[in-house]
């Protein structure tokens, strides 16, 4: 049986990417860390809005985890850049601060070796450490499936909520070890 925190851990990892125009700021797609490979058909950055956009068949890989989406926007807080960002960004006016929020729009898929999360849109907000996946949301873990319209994950708290204008639906398969019992 799945626990709420198991759903949350996968969903949490899905969007704590923090990918920026001038490098990676606090980026993690996998709990194991390592380099992050981002590819897209198009990239643009807007200094005035402190926003970076990856568009067209966006694919983000880290370790065994993968995220795909049509469009990914990364928004930064105003302030001086830190660490690798500072050296890469140079002394531009205003600087690019830490990640404020990011959004993945269109055909959002996050795949780990054990779970798949699919939705139409996903937003990670750093200040509240919250991820919201909306649209036709489907989460699978093995044979277990959960469907709804809005998945909210409070990452640090390990709390997950699935909502729907109709009914939330789950199909859960009990652990086969527990079914055996005494004969």
C-alpha positions in Angstrom: 0.0 0.0 0.0 1.3 3.5 -0.9 1.8 6.1 1.8 1.2 9.8 1.1 4.8 10.6 1.7 5.9 8.2 -1.1 3.7 10.1 -3.6 5.1 13.4 -2.2 8.8 12.4 -2.4 8.5 11.6 -6.1 6.4 14.6 -6.9 8.7 16.8 -4.8 11.7 15.7 -6.7 9.9 16.3 -9.9 10.0 20.1 -9.8 12.7 21.1 -7.4 14.9 21.7 -10.5 15.9 25.3 -10.1 17.4 25.5 -13.5 18.5 29.0 -14.5 19.7 30.9 -17.5 23.2 31.2 -16.1 23.7 27.8 -14.5 22.0 25.7 -12.0 20.9 27.2 -8.7 20.0 24.6 -6.0 19.1 22.1 -8.7 18.0 18.6 -7.9 15.9 16.2 -10.0 17.3 13.2 -8.2 17.9 12.7 -4.5 21.3 11.2 -5.5 22.4 14.5 -7.1 24.8 14.6 -10.0 24.9 16.6 -13.2 21.6 17.8 -14.7 21.2 17.6 -18.5 18.6 20.0 -20.0 17.7 19.9 -23.6 15.1 21.8 -25.5 14.4 23.1 -29.0 14.7 26.7 -27.9 16.1 28.7 -24.9 15.6 32.3 -24.0 16.3 34.5 -21.0 14.8 37.8 -20.0 17.0 39.8 -17.7 14.4 42.5 -16.9 11.9 39.8 -15.7 14.6 37.5 -14.3 13.1 34.6 -16.2 14.5 31.7 -18.2 12.5 29.7 -20.7 13.1 26.3 -22.2 10.6 25.5 -25.0 9.9 22.6 -27.3 10.4 19.0 -26.3 12.0 20.0 -23.0 13.8 17.1 -21.3 15.6 17.2 -18.0 17.7 14.2 -16.9 19.5 13.6 -13.7 20.6 10.1 -12.7 17.7 7.7 -13.4 15.1 10.5 -13.2 13.6 12.3 -16.1 11.2 15.2 -16.6 9.6 16.1 -19.9 7.3 19.0 -20.8 6.5 21.3 -23.7 7.6 24.5 -21.9 9.5 25.3 -18.7 9.7 28.8 -17.2 12.1 29.5 -14.3 11.5 32.7 -12.3 14.2 34.2 -10.1 13.9 36.6 -7.1 15.6 39.9 -7.4 18.9 40.0 -5.7 22.5 39.2 -6.1 23.3 35.8 -7.7 25.2 33.4 -5.5 27.9 30.8 -6.1 28.3 29.5 -9.6 25.5 31.8 -10.8 27.5 34.9 -9.7 30.6 34.0 -11.6 28.6 32.9 -14.7 26.2 35.8 -14.7 28.8 38.5 -14.3 28.0 41.9 -12.8 24.7 42.6 -14.6 22.3 45.2 -13.1 20.1 43.8 -10.4 21.5 40.3 -10.6 19.6 37.0 -10.7 18.8 35.8 -7.2 17.6 32.4 -6.1 14.7 30.6 -7.6 11.3 32.0 -6.8 9.2 29.5 -8.7 9.1 27.5 -11.8 6.4 26.2 -14.0 6.2 23.3 -16.5 3.4 23.8 -19.0 2.0 21.2 -21.4 2.4 17.4 -21.3 4.2 17.3 -18.0 5.8 13.9 -17.2 8.1 13.0 -14.3 9.5 9.5 -14.4 11.6 7.7 -11.7 12.5 4.0 -11.6 9.4 3.5 -9.4 6.9 6.2 -10.3 5.4 8.3 -13.1 3.5 11.5 -12.6 1.6 13.1 -15.5 -0.3 16.3 -15.7 -1.1 19.3 -17.9 0.8 21.9 -15.8 3.0 21.9 -12.7 4.2 24.8 -10.5 6.9 24.6 -7.8 6.9 27.6 -5.4 10.1 27.8 -3.4 8.8 30.0 -0.6 6.1 27.5 0.4 8.1 24.5 -0.8 4.9 23.4 -2.6 4.2 21.7 -5.9 0.9 21.9 -7.6 0.2 19.6 -10.6 -3.1 20.3 -12.4 -5.1 19.1 -15.4 -5.6 15.4 -16.0 -3.3 14.2 -13.2 -2.3 10.6 -13.1 0.2 9.1 -10.7 1.4 5.5 -11.0 3.6 3.5 -8.7 4.0 -0.1 -10.0 0.4 -1.3 -10.6 -1.1 1.3 -8.3 -2.8 4.3 -10.0 -4.3 7.5 -8.7 -6.2 10.0 -10.8 -7.6 13.5 -10.1 -7.5 17.1 -11.3 -5.1 18.7 -8.8 -2.2 17.2 -6.9 -0.7 19.4 -4.2 2.5 18.3 -2.5 4.0 20.1 0.6 7.5 18.8 -0.1 9.2 19.4 3.3 6.1 18.3 5.3 5.7 15.1 3.2 2.0 15.8 2.7 0.1 15.1 -0.5 -3.5 16.0 -1.5 -5.3 14.9 -4.6 -8.5 16.8 -5.5 -11.1 16.6 -8.3 -14.3 18.3 -9.2 -15.8 14.8 -9.4 -14.2 12.0 -7.5 -10.6 11.1 -6.9 -9.9 7.6 -8.0 -7.3 5.1 -6.8 -6.6 1.5 -7.8 -4.3 0.0 -5.2 -2.9 -3.5 -5.3 -2.1 -5.0 -1.9 1.5 -6.2 -1.3 1.6 -9.9 -2.4 3.6 -10.9 0.6 0.7 -9.9 2.9 -1.8 -11.9 0.8 0.0 -15.2 1.3 -1.0 -15.8 4.9 -1.3 -19.3 6.5 -2.8 -22.1 4.4 
